[in-house]
């Protein structure tokens, strides 16, 4: 049996799933941030307050971080699981390569 037959393989689909899941979660978080900024700025305009856009964005950022973890928990878990799967495959492959190189020296 050839030594390369035992080599663990990194599934390219796992990388695509991890990238897609991370992009979806990141996009949803960004969308939440933008929506909250618009809502805060709109509320300030409705009450006639002079509220700088940067302050609305900072407040939205502070609110969006914990809110996104609650609202998008399913997407967060999917992203973490997909990345963990891909990372474990990469780690196993790297360890195998390391062992192969150590065996040759």
N, C-alpha and C positions, 0 to 999 in steps of 0.2 A: 504494500500500500504506500502510495506516495505521501510525503509529509504535507504537501499543499492540500491534500484532500481533507485534512483535519482542520484547515484554517477556518475560523469563524468569519462569516461574511456580514458585511454591513448592508442591510436592505435599503436600497435607494428610496423605496416607497416610505420607509420610516422617516427619512430626512424630509421628504416632501410633506408628510403628515405633520411633522413637528413645525416646519416652517409655516404651513398653512394655519395650523392651530394658533401659533404665536401671532401671526399677522391678523387673524380674525379677532383675537382677544385684544391686541394692541389697537386695532382699528375701532373696536367698540369703545374702548377706554377713551380714545381720542375724540370720538363722536360725542360721548357723554360730556367730556370737558368743554367742547365747543357749544353744545346745547346749554349747559349750565352757565357758560359765559354770556350767551345771548339772553337767557332768562334773567340773570342778575342785572345785566345792562338794561334790558327792557323794563324790569321792575323799577329800576332807578329812574328811568325816563318817565314812567307812568306817574311816579310821585313827584316828579319835577326836581329831583336831586341832581346836583352836578357830581357825577361819580366817574372817575377816570376809567377808561377801558382796561388799563393794566391792573387796576385794583379789582375789577370784575373778574378778570382772568386769574389773578392770584387767589381770590376767594373760591372760584370754580375749581381751581387746581386742588386746593385744600379739601374741598367737599368731595370732589370726584374720586380721589384716591381711595378712601375707605368705602365709598358708595359703590364703586366699580367692583370691589372685591365681594360685595354682597349681591349686587344685581347680576353680575356676570360670573358667578361662582362655577357654573357648569363649564363655561368656556375656559376659565382659568384652570380647572381640574384637567380638562382635555389637553390643554397646552402643556401642562406640567407632565402628565402621563406620556404624551407623545415625545416630549424632549427627553424624558428619563429612559424611554425605550431606545431611542436613537443613541443616546449617550452610553448606555450599557453595551450596545452592539459595538460602538466605536472603542470603548474601553477594552472589551474582550479581544477585539482585533489587534489593538495596540499591544496588549499583553502577549498575545500569541507571537506577534512580530518580534517583540523584545526577547522572548524565550528562544525563538528560532535564531536570532542573531547571536545570542549568548551561547547557544549550542555549537555554533560554527567557529567560535573564537578559541 
